[in-house]
Amino acid sequence: MCITNVRLCEVTDPVIAAKLEKAPAIDNDGETRMYVGYQLQNISGGQTLDGQAFDLAAMEGKLKIIDIWAAGNTDYTGNRTELVALYKDFHKKGLNVVSISFDQDRGVLISAIEQNQMTWPQIHEPATWENNVFVRTFYLEGLPCAILVDENLRVLARVRDVKQLRSLIKALLSDGKK
């Protein structure tokens, strides 16, 4: 079964639900284990690279992108640029981002964060793929992966190419003005 329509999501917020009715469809890369509408469990208890406690549910934002990546992965290299652009364009309207890196080398990760000007929380998880808790939590089959969730941590989209999220985020965070 291939979920390709964000309108399948059950959203309790009537404003977001109304906007989803008009939102463009997104190809969720054929994912079926973490489908649109899936209720994600909170991610908390860990620390960000700068030593701050992390709690996804407590993170501000009507929408949140969970960006799972590795600086050494050259697939979808435009994701970094687009993610920074999405953050700049929509952060003040209610979008927030957390990145989870699987890089083994912390120095490579920090260099990539600085080079790409990624100013949001960063989590470093250098465990091997087989032992990585996030692989199991998010049913990952490869990198990169971006998961868009609402403020209640309900999955709205799951994609490899972050560019696919722009029109959906724009529709969901629009104020109705032209």
C-alpha positions in Angstrom: 0.0 0.0 0.0 1.4 3.4 -0.9 0.2 6.5 0.9 0.4 9.4 -1.5 -2.3 11.8 -0.2 -1.8 13.9 2.9 -5.6 14.2 3.2 -5.7 10.8 4.8 -4.3 12.4 8.0 -6.6 12.7 11.0 -6.0 16.2 12.4 -7.8 17.4 15.5 -7.1 21.1 15.0 -9.9 22.4 12.8 -7.8 25.2 11.2 -5.1 22.7 10.1 -7.7 20.2 9.0 -9.4 22.8 6.8 -6.0 23.7 5.2 -5.2 20.0 4.6 -8.3 19.7 2.5 -6.8 22.2 0.1 -3.1 21.1 0.5 -1.3 19.4 -2.4 -0.6 15.7 -2.3 2.9 14.5 -1.3 4.5 11.3 -2.3 5.7 9.7 0.9 8.2 7.5 -0.8 5.9 4.5 -0.5 6.4 4.3 3.2 3.7 2.1 4.9 5.0 1.6 8.4 5.0 5.2 9.4 2.0 6.4 7.4 0.4 9.8 7.2 -1.7 10.1 10.4 0.7 7.9 12.5 0.9 9.1 16.1 4.6 9.5 16.8 5.8 8.9 20.3 7.6 11.8 22.0 11.4 11.9 21.8 12.9 13.2 25.0 15.6 12.6 27.5 18.5 13.1 25.2 20.8 16.1 24.7 21.5 18.3 21.7 25.0 18.9 20.5 25.2 22.1 22.6 24.3 20.1 25.8 20.6 21.2 26.1 17.9 18.7 27.1 15.7 17.8 24.2 12.0 17.2 24.2 10.2 17.1 20.8 6.7 17.6 22.3 7.8 20.6 24.2 9.5 22.2 21.2 7.6 25.2 19.9 5.9 25.2 16.5 2.7 24.3 14.9 4.7 22.2 12.5 8.0 20.4 13.1 10.4 18.8 10.7 12.4 15.9 12.0 15.4 15.9 9.7 17.4 12.6 9.8 20.7 12.8 7.9 24.4 12.3 7.7 26.9 14.9 6.5 28.8 12.2 4.6 25.7 11.1 2.7 25.7 12.7 -0.7 22.1 11.7 -1.7 19.8 14.7 -1.9 22.6 17.3 -1.2 20.1 20.0 -1.9 18.2 19.0 1.3 20.5 21.2 3.4 20.0 24.3 1.3 16.2 23.7 1.1 15.9 23.0 4.8 17.7 26.2 5.7 15.4 28.1 3.3 12.2 26.5 4.8 13.4 27.4 8.3 14.1 31.0 7.3 10.8 31.3 5.4 8.5 29.7 7.9 10.0 29.7 11.4 8.3 32.9 12.4 5.0 31.4 11.1 5.2 28.3 13.3 7.7 25.9 11.7 10.5 24.4 13.8 13.2 21.8 12.9 15.3 19.3 14.7 18.1 17.4 12.9 19.3 14.0 13.9 22.7 13.1 12.5 24.1 9.6 12.1 27.6 10.8 11.4 30.3 8.8 13.1 32.7 11.8 13.2 31.5 14.6 15.3 33.9 17.0 13.7 32.5 16.4 10.2 29.0 16.9 11.6 29.9 20.2 13.3 31.6 21.5 10.2 28.5 20.6 8.0 26.2 22.4 10.5 28.3 25.5 10.5 28.8 25.4 6.7 25.1 25.1 6.1 24.1 27.6 8.9 21.7 25.1 10.5 20.7 27.0 13.6 18.1 24.7 15.1 18.6 21.9 17.6 21.0 19.1 16.5 21.1 15.6 17.9 24.2 13.4 17.2 23.5 9.6 17.2 26.7 7.9 16.0 25.6 4.3 16.7 25.8 1.9 13.9 22.7 1.4 11.7 21.9 -1.9 13.3 22.1 -0.4 16.9 20.7 3.0 16.2 17.5 3.7 18.2 16.2 6.2 15.6 16.3 3.6 12.9 13.8 1.6 14.8 11.8 4.6 16.1 11.3 6.0 12.6 11.3 2.7 10.6 14.2 4.0 8.5 15.3 2.3 5.4 17.8 4.8 4.3 19.0 8.4 4.6 18.1 11.2 4.3 14.6 11.2 5.8 12.4 14.2 6.7 9.3 13.7 8.8 6.8 16.6 9.0 4.6 16.4 12.2 2.0 18.7 13.7 2.1 20.1 17.2 0.6 16.9 18.5 3.3 14.8 16.8 1.0 13.3 14.2 2.8 12.6 10.9 1.7 14.8 8.1 4.4 13.7 5.5 7.5 11.6 5.3 9.9 12.3 2.4 13.5 11.9 1.3 13.5 15.1 -0.7 12.7 18.1 1.6 11.7 20.2 -1.4 8.5 18.2 -1.5 7.4 19.8 1.8 7.4 23.4 0.8 3.9 23.7 -0.7 2.4 21.7 2.1 4.1 23.8 4.8 3.1 26.9 3.0 -0.6 25.8 2.8 -0.7 24.7 6.5 0.9 27.8 7.8 -0.8 30.3 5.6 -2.9 32.9 7.3 -5.5 32.9 4.5 -4.3 36.3 3.1 -3.2 36.5 -0.5 
